[in-house]
Every structure is written in C-alpha cells, then in structure tokens.
Amino acid sequence: GDLYYELIDSTTGQTTLSSADSKMKVDPRGGGTGFGIPYGTVGNFELNIYFNGELINTTAVKINQ
C-alpha cells in the first residue's frame, strides 16, 4: 500500500511538510522511510502517518534545530 506523512504546526494548524504528493510504496521486506525537515523549522508539531489514505498514527514532536 501507499504510505505518506504530514507535519502539522500545532500552533497554526498549517501543514509544514507533507509527502502526500510523492507517496511511498511499502516494501514488505522493510526499509527506511525517513524524511528531511526544512532548515529553520522549529516548534511543536503533530506528525501524522497515513497508510492507504487512512491515518494510522499521530504523535507530538518538538523540533529544535
């Protein structure tokens, strides 16, 4: 299935980063699906992970660069 993520600013509710336009295919053998955060991004965010269009996990993250 397809996997993608969104990084949402907890203060404004705006999407800071999203891979929805470049969804990754899940490899049954495993493997990394890391992503880079734009330089200068700081604050509190929600990281939402979607599989086949369904939210499967969300977590609060704090970024200090």
KAGILIN-V650051 format. One record per residue. N is the residue number from 1. RES is the residue in one small letter. OMEGA is omega in whole degrees, 0 to 359 (* if undefined). D_FIRST is the distance of its C-alpha to the first C-alpha in Angstrom with 2 decimals. Layout:
n->N res->RES omega->OMEGA d_first->D_FIRST
n->N res->RES omega->OMEGA d_first->D_FIRST
This chain:
n->1 res->g omega->181 d_first->0.00
n->2 res->d omega->180 d_first->3.78
n->3 res->l omega->173 d_first->6.63
n->4 res->y omega->184 d_first->10.20
n->5 res->y omega->173 d_first->13.63
n->6 res->e omega->175 d_first->16.98
n->7 res->l omega->186 d_first->20.42
n->8 res->i omega->177 d_first->22.85
n->9 res->d omega->184 d_first->26.62
n->10 res->s omega->181 d_first->28.05
n->11 res->t omega->186 d_first->31.38
n->12 res->t omega->184 d_first->30.55
n->13 res->g omega->181 d_first->27.13
n->14 res->q omega->177 d_first->26.13
n->15 res->t omega->179 d_first->22.91
n->16 res->t omega->183 d_first->24.00
n->17 res->l omega->179 d_first->20.87
n->18 res->s omega->175 d_first->17.41
n->19 res->s omega->183 d_first->14.54
n->20 res->a omega->180 d_first->13.27
n->21 res->d omega->179 d_first->14.79
n->22 res->s omega->182 d_first->13.08
n->23 res->k omega->181 d_first->9.45
n->24 res->m omega->173 d_first->8.33
n->25 res->k omega->179 d_first->5.84
n->26 res->v omega->179 d_first->5.80
n->27 res->d omega->182 d_first->8.70
n->28 res->p omega->178 d_first->9.77
n->29 res->r omega->181 d_first->13.22
n->30 res->g omega->180 d_first->12.88
n->31 res->g omega->183 d_first->14.28
n->32 res->g omega->174 d_first->15.18
n->33 res->t omega->183 d_first->13.52
n->34 res->g omega->178 d_first->16.98
n->35 res->f omega->178 d_first->18.43
n->36 res->g omega->178 d_first->22.00
n->37 res->i omega->180 d_first->23.95
n->38 res->p omega->180 d_first->26.47
n->39 res->y omega->179 d_first->29.98
n->40 res->g omega->178 d_first->32.16
n->41 res->t omega->177 d_first->29.49
n->42 res->v omega->176 d_first->31.18
n->43 res->g omega->181 d_first->31.12
n->44 res->n omega->185 d_first->29.16
n->45 res->f omega->169 d_first->25.56
n->46 res->e omega->175 d_first->22.67
n->47 res->l omega->180 d_first->19.38
n->48 res->n omega->179 d_first->16.53
n->49 res->i omega->183 d_first->12.96
n->50 res->y omega->174 d_first->10.22
n->51 res->f omega->184 d_first->6.75
n->52 res->n omega->176 d_first->5.68
n->53 res->g omega->181 d_first->9.34
n->54 res->e omega->177 d_first->10.90
n->55 res->l omega->182 d_first->13.16
n->56 res->i omega->180 d_first->12.72
n->57 res->n omega->174 d_first->15.51
n->58 res->t omega->180 d_first->18.49
n->59 res->t omega->177 d_first->21.37
n->60 res->a omega->178 d_first->24.63
n->61 res->v omega->175 d_first->25.43
n->62 res->k omega->183 d_first->28.71
n->63 res->i omega->175 d_first->28.91
n->64 res->n omega->180 d_first->32.25
n->65 res->q omega->* d_first->32.50
